[in-house]
Amino acid sequence: MGDQKNPELNDIWDSGIRNNIEYLKDNCDVQSPDYILKPGCRKKSYWSCLSDLFHHRSKLNLFVKRQTIFNEHLIRIIEMVQDNINDQFKTIDTQINSLIKSHEDLNNQLQNVVNVQQSDLNNIYNQFKTIDTQINSLIKSHEYLNNYIQNIGIAQKSDLKNTCDQFRKIDTEISNSLRKINEVDCYLKPQLSSELFNRFSPKADRFNYLDFENLFRGSEELIKQRQSWYVDYFKGKNKVLDLGSGRGEFLELLSAEGIFVTGVDNNEDMIQVCRNKGLNVIHSDIFDYLNSIPDDSLDGIFSAQVVEHLPFEKLHEFFRLAYNKLKDGGIFVVETVNPYNLSAFRFFFLDPSHQKPLFPEFVYFMCQSSGFKEILVKYISAETSSGKPCTEDNGGQWKYGDYAVIAEKHLARD
């Protein structure tokens, strides 16, 4: 064996291998001449060689003994090296297996990551599809809203035009009303300055409402003409009451149709005018008379230009009594000044006995709250060109000086 050591083996050999090598170096010097046979032995015959070996048997024995020891230590070293190599192979094998397992784990992790990423990609793709669908929906909604806004704009333009037309129409009506007021002013001034004072003595001991009505209410023929359209509501009725019958214009209209009608008024001068015409009238306060007759006894009640004279606390009683005294199916007609009309509103205060103007909505409410079911509002014109008054349900609110509320009593049936 040489003296040089392999540094790589030194790192893996244990102390047993090193000890055996040191022993061989110290005790088995194979380079010694005692271990070498004479070269001449190789040239002799076989038997001569055997004879020489026998002759040098002591030296051969020593050689064999030493060779045996050498072999033993060498075998031991080889076995130890083999064991060490086997251990190293086992370690390497373990490490390889560990690396293989780590590789498999890494591969599995990588596969999981790939799967997760694929799942994330799928989710992202689905989200993009959802977003794309929402965007398309928003685009459609935007288009719809845009069209809707455009349509609204067109409709608003049309409504604005209609509103402007209505304002122009109202402005024209106001101008006409103002013109009529001016005309009435011109008409009244000469009356107030001449006719009124010429006809009535300033020394009268009381206010004569009949004279006042003759001057400012209008002629009896004019009032009959205005009230003529009410007659159709009372045709077929047998017992009708005219509350505040005044000069008896409506009493004459119903009597001419063969309808039995009674007038009630608390003004003695008015009663005398009616009696002179042969009309059926009673001089009484309207509330006293209504309370004196039985309930459900009348087919119809007419009252023109009366409710504006009543104080507020008497209005509810008036409508309640009218409802109670009418039969089932009875007609109730109330006429008064239209406060929506500027000219009429101005002349309302010409009569100092007027309490306050009553709007149609209020009279409608009073009828409804008293129990009447079928209620209608009509606006009545004071001007007649065809011999009959003009009436409207809605459009005459601002144009016409009077209005009427027509209500019918209907009892609930089981």
C-alpha positions as CSV (number, residue, x, y, z in Angstrom):
1,M,0.0,0.0,0.0
2,G,1.4,3.5,-0.7
3,D,1.9,6.3,1.8
4,Q,-0.3,8.9,0.1
5,K,-3.9,9.3,1.4
6,N,-7.0,10.1,-0.6
7,P,-8.5,13.2,0.9
8,E,-11.9,12.3,-0.3
9,L,-11.8,9.0,1.5
10,N,-10.5,10.6,4.6
11,D,-13.8,12.5,4.8
12,I,-15.9,9.4,4.9
13,W,-13.7,6.7,6.5
14,D,-14.3,6.2,10.2
15,S,-11.7,5.6,12.9
16,G,-11.8,1.7,12.4
17,I,-10.8,2.0,8.8
18,R,-8.0,4.4,9.6
19,N,-6.8,2.2,12.4
20,N,-6.7,-0.9,10.2
21,I,-4.7,1.0,7.5
22,E,-2.2,2.2,10.1
23,Y,-1.8,-1.3,11.3
24,L,-1.0,-2.5,7.9
25,K,1.5,0.2,7.3
26,D,3.3,-0.6,10.6
27,N,3.2,-4.4,10.5
28,C,2.8,-5.5,6.9
29,D,5.6,-3.9,4.8
30,V,5.1,-5.8,1.6
31,Q,8.1,-4.0,0.0
32,S,10.5,-5.8,2.4
33,P,12.8,-8.4,0.8
34,D,11.4,-11.0,3.1
35,Y,8.2,-11.0,1.2
36,I,9.9,-11.5,-2.2
37,L,10.8,-14.9,-3.8
38,K,14.0,-15.2,-5.7
39,P,13.4,-14.5,-9.3
40,G,15.3,-17.5,-10.4
41,C,12.5,-19.7,-9.2
42,R,10.6,-18.8,-12.2
43,K,13.2,-20.5,-14.5
44,K,13.3,-23.9,-12.7
45,S,11.2,-26.9,-13.2
46,Y,8.2,-27.5,-11.2
47,W,9.8,-30.0,-8.9
48,S,12.8,-27.8,-8.5
49,C,10.6,-25.0,-7.4
50,L,8.8,-27.2,-5.0
51,S,12.1,-28.3,-3.5
52,D,13.2,-24.7,-3.1
53,L,9.9,-23.8,-1.5
54,F,10.3,-26.7,0.9
55,H,13.8,-25.7,1.6
56,H,12.7,-22.1,2.4
57,R,9.4,-23.2,4.1
58,S,10.1,-21.2,7.2
59,K,10.3,-18.1,5.2
60,L,7.2,-19.1,3.3
61,N,5.3,-19.7,6.5
62,L,6.2,-16.3,7.7
63,F,5.1,-14.9,4.3
64,V,1.8,-16.8,4.4
65,K,1.2,-15.7,8.0
66,R,1.9,-12.1,7.2
67,Q,-0.1,-12.3,4.1
68,T,-3.0,-13.8,6.0
69,I,-2.9,-11.0,8.5
70,F,-2.7,-8.5,5.7
71,N,-5.6,-10.1,3.9
72,E,-7.7,-10.1,7.1
73,H,-7.1,-6.4,7.7
74,L,-7.6,-5.6,4.0
75,I,-10.8,-7.6,4.0
76,R,-11.9,-5.8,7.1
77,I,-11.1,-2.4,5.5
78,I,-12.9,-3.5,2.3
79,E,-16.0,-4.6,4.4
80,M,-15.9,-1.4,6.3
81,V,-15.6,0.7,3.1
82,Q,-18.4,-1.4,1.6
83,D,-20.5,-0.8,4.7
84,N,-19.7,2.8,4.6
85,I,-20.5,2.9,0.9
86,N,-23.8,1.1,1.5
87,D,-24.6,3.6,4.2
88,Q,-23.8,6.4,1.9
89,F,-26.0,4.7,-0.8
90,K,-28.8,4.4,1.7
91,T,-28.3,8.0,2.7
92,I,-28.2,9.0,-0.9
93,D,-31.2,6.8,-1.6
94,T,-33.1,8.4,1.3
95,Q,-32.1,11.8,0.0
96,I,-33.2,10.9,-3.5
97,N,-36.5,9.5,-2.1
98,S,-36.9,12.7,-0.1
99,L,-36.1,14.8,-3.2
100,I,-38.6,12.7,-5.2
101,K,-41.2,13.3,-2.5
102,S,-40.4,17.0,-2.4
103,H,-40.6,17.0,-6.1
104,E,-44.0,15.3,-6.0
105,D,-45.1,17.7,-3.3
106,L,-43.9,20.6,-5.3
107,N,-45.6,19.2,-8.3
108,N,-48.8,18.8,-6.4
109,Q,-48.5,22.3,-5.0
110,L,-47.8,23.6,-8.5
111,Q,-50.8,21.7,-9.8
112,N,-52.9,23.1,-7.0
113,V,-51.7,26.6,-7.8
114,V,-52.4,26.0,-11.4
115,N,-55.9,24.7,-10.5
116,V,-56.5,27.6,-8.2
117,Q,-55.3,30.0,-10.9
118,Q,-57.4,28.2,-13.5
119,S,-60.4,28.5,-11.1
120,D,-59.5,32.2,-10.5
121,L,-59.2,32.7,-14.2
122,N,-62.6,31.1,-14.7
123,N,-64.1,33.3,-12.0
124,I,-62.5,36.4,-13.6
125,Y,-63.8,35.3,-17.0
126,N,-67.3,34.8,-15.5
127,Q,-67.1,38.2,-13.8
128,F,-66.1,39.8,-17.1
129,K,-69.0,38.1,-18.7
130,T,-71.3,39.4,-16.0
131,I,-69.8,42.9,-16.2
132,D,-70.2,42.7,-20.0
133,T,-73.9,41.7,-19.6
134,Q,-74.4,44.6,-17.1
135,I,-72.7,47.0,-19.4
136,N,-75.0,45.9,-22.2
137,S,-78.0,46.3,-19.9
138,L,-76.8,49.7,-18.8
139,I,-76.3,50.7,-22.5
140,K,-79.9,49.6,-23.2
141,S,-81.2,51.4,-20.1
142,H,-79.3,54.5,-21.1
143,E,-80.8,54.3,-24.6
144,Y,-84.2,53.9,-23.1
145,L,-83.8,56.8,-20.7
146,N,-82.4,58.9,-23.4
147,N,-85.4,58.2,-25.6
148,Y,-87.7,58.7,-22.6
149,I,-86.1,62.0,-21.8
150,Q,-86.4,63.1,-25.4
151,N,-90.0,62.1,-25.4
152,I,-90.5,64.0,-22.1
153,G,-88.8,67.0,-23.7
154,I,-91.2,66.8,-26.7
155,A,-94.2,66.3,-24.3
156,Q,-93.0,69.2,-22.1
157,K,-92.7,71.4,-25.2
158,S,-96.2,70.4,-26.1
159,D,-97.5,71.0,-22.5
160,L,-95.7,74.3,-22.4
161,K,-97.3,75.4,-25.6
162,N,-100.7,74.3,-24.3
163,T,-100.0,76.1,-21.0
164,C,-99.0,79.3,-22.9
165,D,-102.2,79.0,-25.0
166,Q,-104.3,78.6,-21.8
167,F,-102.6,81.6,-20.2
168,R,-103.3,83.6,-23.3
169,K,-106.9,82.4,-23.2
170,I,-107.1,83.4,-19.5
171,D,-105.5,86.7,-20.2
172,T,-108.1,87.4,-22.9
173,E,-110.9,86.4,-20.5
174,I,-109.5,88.7,-17.8
175,S,-109.2,91.5,-20.4
176,N,-112.9,90.9,-21.4
177,S,-113.9,90.8,-17.7
178,L,-112.1,94.1,-17.0
179,R,-113.8,95.6,-20.1
180,K,-117.2,94.4,-18.8
181,I,-116.4,95.9,-15.4
182,N,-115.6,99.2,-17.1
183,E,-118.8,99.0,-19.1
184,V,-120.8,98.3,-16.0
185,D,-119.1,101.3,-14.3
186,C,-120.3,103.4,-17.1
187,Y,-123.8,101.9,-16.8
188,L,-124.0,102.3,-13.0
189,K,-122.8,105.9,-12.7
190,P,-125.8,107.4,-14.5
191,Q,-128.1,105.1,-12.5
192,L,-126.6,106.1,-9.2
193,S,-126.6,109.7,-10.1
194,S,-130.1,110.1,-11.6
195,E,-132.5,107.1,-11.8
196,L,-132.0,105.8,-8.3
197,F,-132.5,109.1,-6.5
198,N,-135.2,110.2,-8.8
199,R,-137.3,107.1,-8.2
200,F,-136.8,106.7,-4.5
201,S,-137.2,109.3,-1.8
202,P,-134.2,109.8,0.5
203,K,-136.8,110.3,3.3
204,A,-137.8,106.6,3.3
205,D,-138.1,105.3,6.9
206,R,-136.7,101.9,6.0
207,F,-134.4,100.1,3.5
208,N,-136.6,98.9,0.6
209,Y,-135.0,95.7,-0.6
210,L,-137.5,95.2,-3.4
211,D,-136.5,98.6,-4.9
212,F,-132.9,97.7,-4.5
213,E,-133.4,94.3,-6.3
214,N,-135.4,95.9,-9.1
215,L,-132.5,98.2,-9.8
216,F,-129.6,95.9,-9.4
217,R,-130.9,92.3,-9.7
218,G,-132.3,92.8,-13.2
219,S,-135.8,92.7,-14.6
220,E,-138.2,89.9,-13.9
221,E,-138.1,88.8,-17.5
222,L,-134.3,88.6,-17.5
223,I,-134.3,86.5,-14.3
224,K,-137.0,84.2,-15.7
225,Q,-134.9,83.8,-18.8
226,R,-131.8,82.9,-16.7
227,Q,-133.7,80.5,-14.5
228,S,-135.6,78.7,-17.3
229,W,-133.0,75.9,-17.7
230,Y,-133.6,74.8,-14.1
231,V,-137.2,73.7,-14.9
232,D,-136.2,70.4,-16.5
233,Y,-134.8,69.2,-13.1
234,F,-138.3,69.6,-11.5
235,K,-140.5,68.1,-14.3
236,G,-142.5,65.2,-12.9
237,K,-142.2,66.5,-9.4
238,N,-145.5,67.2,-7.4
239,K,-144.4,69.2,-4.4
240,V,-141.6,71.8,-4.8
241,L,-140.5,74.5,-2.4
242,D,-138.8,77.8,-3.5
243,L,-136.8,79.1,-0.5
244,G,-136.3,82.9,-0.8
245,S,-138.7,83.1,-3.7
246,G,-138.3,86.9,-4.1
247,R,-140.4,88.4,-6.8
248,G,-141.6,85.0,-7.8
249,E,-139.8,84.5,-11.2
250,F,-139.2,80.7,-10.6
251,L,-142.6,80.2,-9.1
252,E,-144.1,81.5,-12.4
253,L,-141.9,79.1,-14.5
254,L,-142.9,76.0,-12.5
255,S,-146.5,77.0,-12.4
256,A,-146.6,77.3,-16.1
257,E,-145.4,73.7,-16.3
258,G,-148.2,72.6,-14.0
259,I,-145.9,71.8,-11.1
260,F,-147.2,72.6,-7.6
261,V,-144.8,75.0,-6.0
262,T,-144.8,77.1,-2.9
263,G,-142.6,80.1,-2.3
264,V,-141.3,81.1,1.1
265,D,-139.8,84.6,1.8
266,N,-139.5,86.8,4.9
267,N,-139.7,90.1,2.9
268,E,-143.2,91.5,3.0
269,D,-142.8,93.6,-0.1
270,M,-141.7,90.5,-2.1
271,I,-144.6,88.4,-0.7
272,Q,-147.1,91.1,-1.8
273,V,-145.6,91.2,-5.4
274,C,-146.1,87.4,-5.6
275,R,-149.7,87.5,-4.2
276,N,-150.6,90.2,-6.7
277,K,-149.5,87.6,-9.4
278,G,-151.7,85.0,-7.8
279,L,-148.7,82.8,-6.8
280,N,-148.7,80.4,-3.8
281,V,-146.4,82.1,-1.2
282,I,-145.9,82.0,2.6
283,H,-144.5,84.9,4.5
284,S,-142.1,83.2,6.9
285,D,-138.5,82.8,7.9
286,I,-137.2,79.9,5.8
287,F,-135.8,78.0,8.9
288,D,-139.0,78.3,10.8
289,Y,-141.0,77.0,7.8
290,L,-138.7,74.1,7.2
291,N,-138.8,73.0,10.8
292,S,-142.6,73.2,10.7
293,I,-143.1,70.7,7.9
294,P,-142.5,66.9,8.2
295,D,-139.4,65.1,6.9
296,D,-139.4,63.3,3.5
297,S,-142.4,65.5,2.4
298,L,-140.9,67.4,-0.6
299,D,-140.1,66.4,-4.2
300,G,-137.8,69.4,-4.8
301,I,-136.3,72.5,-3.2
302,F,-135.0,75.5,-5.2
303,S,-133.1,78.4,-3.7
304,A,-131.5,81.1,-5.8
305,Q,-129.3,83.9,-4.4
306,V,-130.1,83.0,-0.8
307,V,-127.2,81.1,0.8
308,E,-124.8,84.1,0.5
309,H,-127.1,86.0,2.9
310,L,-126.8,83.3,5.6
311,P,-124.3,83.6,8.5
312,F,-121.9,80.7,8.7
313,E,-123.5,79.1,11.7
314,K,-126.8,78.8,9.8
315,L,-125.4,77.2,6.7
316,H,-125.0,73.7,8.0
317,E,-128.6,73.8,9.3
318,F,-129.9,75.0,6.0
319,F,-128.3,72.1,4.0
320,R,-129.3,69.6,6.8
321,L,-132.9,70.7,6.8
322,A,-133.1,70.6,3.0
323,Y,-131.8,67.0,3.0
324,N,-134.2,65.9,5.7
325,K,-137.3,67.4,4.1
326,L,-136.8,65.9,0.7
327,K,-138.2,62.5,-0.3
328,D,-136.0,59.8,-1.6
329,G,-135.1,60.9,-5.2
330,G,-135.8,64.6,-4.4
331,I,-133.9,67.4,-6.1
332,F,-132.1,70.2,-4.4
333,V,-130.9,73.2,-6.5
334,V,-128.8,76.0,-4.9
335,E,-127.8,79.1,-7.0
336,T,-125.4,81.8,-5.8
337,V,-122.8,84.3,-7.1
338,N,-119.6,82.8,-8.6
339,P,-116.6,84.3,-6.7
340,Y,-114.2,83.1,-9.4
341,N,-115.6,85.6,-11.8
342,L,-114.1,89.1,-11.2
343,S,-117.1,91.1,-12.3
344,A,-119.5,89.0,-10.2
345,F,-117.2,89.1,-7.2
346,R,-117.1,92.9,-7.4
347,F,-120.9,93.2,-7.5
348,F,-121.3,90.7,-4.7
349,F,-120.4,93.4,-2.2
350,L,-122.8,95.9,-3.7
351,D,-125.5,94.2,-1.6
352,P,-124.7,94.9,2.1
353,S,-126.9,92.0,3.2
354,H,-124.5,89.5,1.7
355,Q,-122.4,87.8,4.3
356,K,-119.5,86.3,2.3
357,P,-119.0,84.7,-1.1
358,L,-119.3,80.9,-1.2
359,F,-117.0,79.0,-3.5
360,P,-118.5,76.0,-5.4
361,E,-116.2,73.6,-3.6
362,F,-117.7,74.7,-0.3
363,V,-121.3,74.3,-1.4
364,Y,-120.5,70.9,-2.9
365,F,-118.9,69.9,0.4
366,M,-121.9,71.0,2.4
367,C,-124.3,69.0,0.1
368,Q,-122.1,65.9,0.4
369,S,-121.6,66.2,4.2
370,S,-125.4,66.6,4.6
371,G,-126.0,63.2,2.9
372,F,-126.6,64.0,-0.8
373,K,-124.9,61.4,-3.1
374,E,-125.3,62.7,-6.7
375,I,-124.0,66.2,-6.9
376,L,-123.3,68.4,-10.0
377,V,-121.9,71.9,-10.4
378,K,-123.0,74.1,-13.3
379,Y,-121.7,77.6,-14.2
380,I,-124.4,79.9,-15.6
381,S,-124.0,82.8,-17.9
382,A,-126.0,86.0,-17.5
383,E,-125.8,86.8,-21.2
384,T,-128.2,85.2,-23.6
385,S,-128.1,85.4,-27.3
386,S,-130.3,82.5,-28.2
387,G,-132.9,83.1,-25.5
388,K,-131.4,80.4,-23.2
389,P,-128.6,80.8,-20.7
390,C,-125.3,79.2,-21.4
391,T,-124.1,76.5,-18.9
392,E,-120.8,74.7,-18.5
393,D,-119.5,72.1,-16.1
394,N,-115.8,73.2,-16.0
395,G,-114.9,75.8,-18.6
396,G,-117.2,78.4,-17.2
397,Q,-115.5,78.7,-13.8
398,W,-113.9,82.0,-14.7
399,K,-116.4,83.3,-17.3
400,Y,-119.8,83.1,-15.8
401,G,-121.2,85.2,-12.9
402,D,-123.4,82.6,-11.2
403,Y,-123.2,78.9,-10.5
404,A,-125.6,76.2,-9.3
405,V,-125.1,73.0,-7.3
406,I,-127.7,70.3,-8.2
407,A,-127.9,67.4,-5.7
408,E,-130.2,64.4,-5.5
409,K,-131.2,62.5,-2.4
410,H,-130.8,58.8,-2.5
411,L,-131.5,56.6,0.5
412,A,-129.4,53.6,1.2
413,R,-131.1,50.3,0.5
414,D,-130.5,46.9,2.0
